[in-house]
Amino acid sequence: MATIGRALASEKAPPSQTFHSLANHPLLWISIQTRATIALGIVFLKTAKPGLAGSLITIGVAIVLGIASALPIPRRERASEGSAD
């Protein structure tokens, strides 16, 4: 995120290809989706108030779901790059 911020701040014209490649990096999207599912898991923890074991399971499931939901994104990008060649 810091690299993207520096790249955007240093450019005066429309964003370059470097900025687009940084903003569309698969690991960035995996990170964003994992953080979103963890946030949803925290909301669940605040409302359900499970014990320690339930809390750990909830966060574990949130992490797995976040990573699993983001995995198709890199495959789609690779597939579209392959079809463009």
C-alpha positions as CSV (number, residue, x, y, z in Angstrom):
1,M,0.0,0.0,0.0
2,A,2.9,2.4,0.8
3,T,4.4,1.7,-2.6
4,I,1.1,2.4,-4.3
5,G,0.8,5.7,-2.4
6,R,4.3,6.8,-3.4
7,A,3.7,5.8,-7.0
8,L,0.4,7.8,-7.1
9,A,1.9,10.8,-5.4
10,S,4.9,11.0,-7.7
11,E,2.8,11.0,-10.9
12,K,1.3,14.2,-12.2
13,A,-0.4,12.8,-15.4
14,P,-2.9,10.0,-15.6
15,P,-1.7,6.9,-13.7
16,S,1.0,4.9,-15.5
17,Q,1.2,1.2,-16.3
18,T,3.4,0.8,-13.2
19,F,0.7,2.1,-10.9
20,H,-1.9,-0.1,-12.6
21,S,0.2,-3.2,-12.2
22,L,0.8,-2.4,-8.5
23,A,-2.9,-1.7,-7.9
24,N,-3.9,-4.9,-9.6
25,H,-1.4,-7.2,-8.0
26,P,-3.0,-10.5,-6.9
27,L,-1.5,-10.4,-3.4
28,L,-3.0,-7.0,-2.8
29,W,-6.5,-8.3,-3.6
30,I,-5.9,-11.4,-1.5
31,S,-4.9,-9.2,1.4
32,I,-8.0,-6.9,1.0
33,Q,-10.4,-9.8,0.8
34,T,-8.9,-11.6,3.8
35,R,-9.0,-8.4,5.9
36,A,-12.7,-7.9,4.9
37,T,-13.6,-11.4,6.0
38,I,-11.7,-11.0,9.3
39,A,-13.7,-7.8,9.9
40,L,-16.9,-9.7,9.3
41,G,-15.7,-12.4,11.7
42,I,-15.0,-9.7,14.3
43,V,-18.6,-8.4,13.8
44,F,-19.8,-12.0,14.4
45,L,-17.7,-12.3,17.5
46,K,-19.2,-9.0,18.9
47,T,-22.7,-10.2,18.3
48,A,-22.5,-13.9,19.2
49,K,-19.9,-13.6,22.0
50,P,-18.6,-17.2,21.8
51,G,-16.0,-18.6,24.2
52,L,-12.2,-18.8,23.4
53,A,-12.5,-21.9,21.3
54,G,-15.4,-20.5,19.3
55,S,-13.5,-17.2,18.8
56,L,-10.4,-18.9,17.5
57,I,-12.4,-21.1,15.2
58,T,-14.3,-18.0,13.9
59,I,-11.2,-16.1,13.1
60,G,-9.6,-19.2,11.5
61,V,-12.6,-19.8,9.3
62,A,-12.6,-16.1,8.4
63,I,-9.0,-16.2,7.3
64,V,-9.5,-19.4,5.2
65,L,-12.6,-18.0,3.6
66,G,-10.8,-14.7,2.8
67,I,-8.0,-16.5,1.1
68,A,-10.2,-19.0,-0.7
69,S,-12.5,-16.2,-2.0
70,A,-9.6,-14.3,-3.5
71,L,-7.8,-17.3,-5.1
72,P,-9.9,-17.1,-8.3
73,I,-8.7,-13.6,-9.0
74,P,-5.1,-14.5,-10.0
75,R,-6.4,-17.3,-12.2
76,R,-8.8,-15.0,-14.0
77,E,-6.0,-12.5,-14.6
78,R,-3.7,-15.2,-15.9
79,A,-6.4,-16.5,-18.2
80,S,-7.1,-13.1,-19.6
81,E,-3.4,-12.5,-20.2
82,G,-3.1,-15.8,-22.0
83,S,-6.0,-15.0,-24.3
84,A,-4.6,-11.6,-25.2
85,D,-1.4,-13.1,-26.6
